[in-house]
Amino acid sequence: MTDLSAFPITRRWPAEHPDRIQLYSLPTPNGVKVSIMLEETGLPYEPHTINIGQNETWGPEFLSLNPNGKIPAIIDPDGPGGKPLGLFESGAILLYLAEKTGKLIPADPARRIETIQWVFFQMASVGPMFGQVGFFHKFAGREYEDKRPLQRYVAESKRLLGVLETRLAGRRFIMGDDFTIADISLLGWVRNIVGFYGAGDLVEYGKLKEVPAWLERCLARPAVQRGLEIPKRP
């Protein structure tokens, strides 16, 4: 049996199946990237619910795996060279799992790096900007009298949606006919800004054509539907 005792996080969240990938997450836009990827690839894994509302990511056990204190994170018992590997940052995990399985990333070098480019676009721009819209529109930031921060993030989010709208013209998915890690990285955030954040009107989502159709195609995938609910919320 695989021994994961070198990872302190397993003392707080014990592995019932240490031979499987251990997923420490919550179904947030970042968290579902990894659960969807695992469902799409068929890799065996064991999910652990991390209650961010109770600051569980800031305990010493979680920080031992991700010093940045954010979900998701994984331990792969069968990492490079057959040795266990701990990994954090959702984009890095997507790329790692794609390379491990040879799935959801093009084999052609030029298309491969183009796919990674769109993952970086999500990580650097879409996630941070959409998240700020959520904070200033739905959460504590909505009480701020100064509405300029909200206006700034709304304007930038509209621009980013426009980038996606242009990219998706004539394409089923970000990279064309094939669903890839680029789509996985983006779909949760686009879904959230309209759904959970309730900011669809603010960012003029209703004026878009390509992005809503793309999101529908993504959400129709059975593995995506499963991944959006994993791990179970506390």
N, C-alpha and C positions, 0 to 999 in steps of 0.2 A: 504493500500500500504506500502511496506517495506520502512523504512527510513534509508538511507545511509549517512545522513548529517554529521554523526560523522567522516566520512572519508574525509579529505580535498581534496583528489585527485578528488572527484566527483564534486568539484567546477570548476576544470579545464576541466574535461571530464565528463559532466553530464550524468547520467544514464537515458535513455529513458524507460528502463524496469528494475527498481530497484529490481524486484523479481527474476531476472535472475543473474547468475554468471557474474560478470564484469571482462573482460579480458583486460589487458593493455599490449600490445605486439607489435611485428613486426615479419614478417616471416624470422627470422634468425634460425640457427640450434637450439638454445635454445628456441626461441619463438615458433617455430612450434611444439615443444613437447606438449605444453599445448593445442594449437588449435587442433592438431590431437587427443589428448586424449579426448577433449570435443566432437569432431565429432564422435569418436569411441563409446563413452558411450551414446551419445544422450542427454546429459544434456543441458538444455536451457541456452544460454549465450549471452552476448552482447560484441562484440569486440570493442576496442578502439585502434586506430593506434597511437603509440608513435614514434615520429620522432627522432631517435637517432642521425641522421645527424645534427639536430638543437639543440642537447643537451637537449632535453625535459626531459630526465631522471634525470637531475641535478637541475631541478626546485623544489621549496619547496613543491609543490603539490605531485609530484611523490615521492620525498624523504620521504614524510609523510607515504607512504605505504611501500616503500622499501628504507631504509636508505643506502643501498649499491648502489643505482642508476643504477640498471640493469633491463632490461626486461627478462622474463615476470613477471607479478604479477597479483594477482586476488583478488577480494572480493567475497566471497560466502555469500549471504544474509541469507542462511539457513545453517549456520555452526553448530558445536557441540552445542547441547542444543537448537537449533533453533535460535541462536544468530549470527549476521553477523561476519564473520571472514576474515581478510586480511592476505594474505600469499604471500611470495616471495620465490625465489630459485626454478628453474624448476624441479629439482629432488624431492624436498619436495612436490611441487604441484602435480606431477604425483602420488606420493604415497598417498597423501591425497585424490585425486579424485578416485584412485583405491579402497581405503578403503571405501570411501563414497558410491560407487556404487556396490562394490563387483565384479567389472569387470577388466579384463586384469591383474589380479594377481592371482596366484593359491591359493586355499583355504587350501591346505595341508601346514602345518607350515614349513616343511623342504623346500619344493619347493618355498614357499613364500619368505623365507629369501634368498634363492639362487637367485631368481629374483631380489631382492633388491641389492644383491651383484653386479650384472651386471649393475644396474643403478649407483651404486657408482663407478664402474670401468669407466663408461663413464664420470661421473662428475669429478672424480679425475685425470683421465689420458687422455682419448680420446679428450674431449673438449679442455682442456688447450693445449695439444700438437698440435692437428690439427689447432687450432686457431693461434698458433705461426708460424706454417708453412705458413698459410695464410698471416700473417703480413710480414714475411721476404721474401715471394715469390711474393706476389701480391701487397701489400700496401707499406707504407713508408719504411719498412725495406729492400726492394729490392735495395734501393740506398746505403745501407751500404757497404763499401769496404770489411770489415771483413765478410767473408762468413761462419765462424765457427758456429755462432748461427743457421743459416739456416740448415747447415749440421747436427748439433746436433738434431734439432727438426725433420728433415726429417728421420734421423736414428731411432729415438724413435717412430715416427708415423708408419714407416715400421714394427717395432717390434710389435706395438699394433695391426696393421692389421693382423699380423701373429697370434696373440693370438685369434682374432676373426675367422680367417680362420680355426684354429684348433678346436675351439669351435663349429663351424657350420658344421663340417664334420659329415654327417649322420643326420643332423637336418634341418628342414625347417626354424625354427626360433631359437632365442637364447635359449629358454626353451623347444625346441622340436617341437611338432606339433602346439602348441598354441602361437599366437601372444600376447605379453605382453608389459608392460611398459618398459621392458628391450630393446625391439626392438624400441619402440618409442623414447627412450632416445638416441639411437645410430644412427638411420637411417639418420637424418638430417646432422649429422657431416660427415658421410661417403659420403653422396651425395654431400656435399659441397666441400670436399677436391678434389674431381674429377671434379665437375662442376664449381662452383663459383670461387674457388681458382685456378683451372687449374693446379693442382699439381699431377695429376694421374701418369704421367711419373716419377716424382721425387720419389714418394713412391712406384713405381713399381706395381701399381694397376692392370695392365694388366696381371701380372703373377699369380694373384689370381683366384681361381675358385669358392670357396664357398661364399665368401663375395659378389661378384657381383651378383650371383644368388639369394642370400638372399635379397639384396637391391632391385632387380627386383620384388621379391615377395611382399616386403613391399610396394613399390611404386604402385603396381597394385591394392591395396586396395582403394576403392572409398573414404573412410573417410580420408585416408592419402592424397589422391590427393586434397581433399577439404581443409584439414588443412594446407597444404603447401602454400596456397594462402591467409591465414587469419592471421591478418587483411590485408586489402589492403595496399600496399605500398603508401607512400605519393607522 
